[in-house]
Amino acid sequence: MEYIDILLSANFWAAAIRIATPLIFGVLGALVCERAGVLNLGIEGIFVVGAMCGWMAVWLGAGLWGGVLIAALAGALFGLLHGILTVPLGLSQHVSGLGITMFATSVSYFTYRTALPKVSSPPRIDAFQPLDIPVLSDLPFIGPALFQQTAMTFLALAMVLVVGYVLYRTPLGLAIRAVGDNPSAVEAQGLSVFALRIGAIMAGSALMALGGAFLTMSAFDAFFFGMISGRGWICIALVVFASWRPGKALLGALLFGAFDAFQIRLQNEVGAVVPSQVFLMIPYLLSIIALVLVARKADYPRALLQPYFRGQR
């Protein structure tokens, strides 16, 4: 009965939404890239870059929203690098993505150590604070669960609507989806496959970087090594779970957030009996099970992972 009470608690769902927020940014970013036909395994490193750049920008006086913008620009820059390597040059998307992850992570840590060579603990910033929305925040259950989050959580939820609208209600979205399914047909219409793919990778990478920025500017108030903790790889799996659809991507991120929030509370209940590693494993294990159940029916972009060159049929 105690476990049912946990699941029916507003505080539990508030924590689940908070945990899911960086995943929402990340899975949307990966979805946009893959809809254009490019797998971006640089996501883990781009998360790190977004976390470091956003935090450092605020620490240097750029302001919170200035930090958000700088984090997005940093992510787009690494997305441009990945796009150049994989689209016009046609290099392996797997190798390039893993290289971006290692390069971006190393650059972030090097920049941190260079800027703060003698600091033993990271400086703190004034992070985003939970909002208190009149009337909505006072609603039973849904008020404390949803309407007392930080501004970046509401930005993530808004981006689900924006990405969904752009992909399915605009000519640009149609072109992006087409270039991920049949790039030769897009070229036949006089559109640039290279420009569409690189633009989608940059936009997707900017969203990924916002996932990292959330961690340092909203969930925490500092940057430290290892804080991303595999969230980027989870986002890659969640894209498949979502069948490359923004609405299902939101559902997948919330599901993982709920799993993670539940294991924390479960650990508090029976942690003295069961090793803590078992609880840490639970959200990943449940995510793998959910992924296996839906992966076979996933309608993936037909040109995903396939390089394209002008004039190719």
Order of alpha helices (4+ residues) and beta strands (2+ residues): alpha-alpha-alpha-alpha-alpha-alpha-alpha-alpha-alpha-alpha-alpha-alpha-alpha
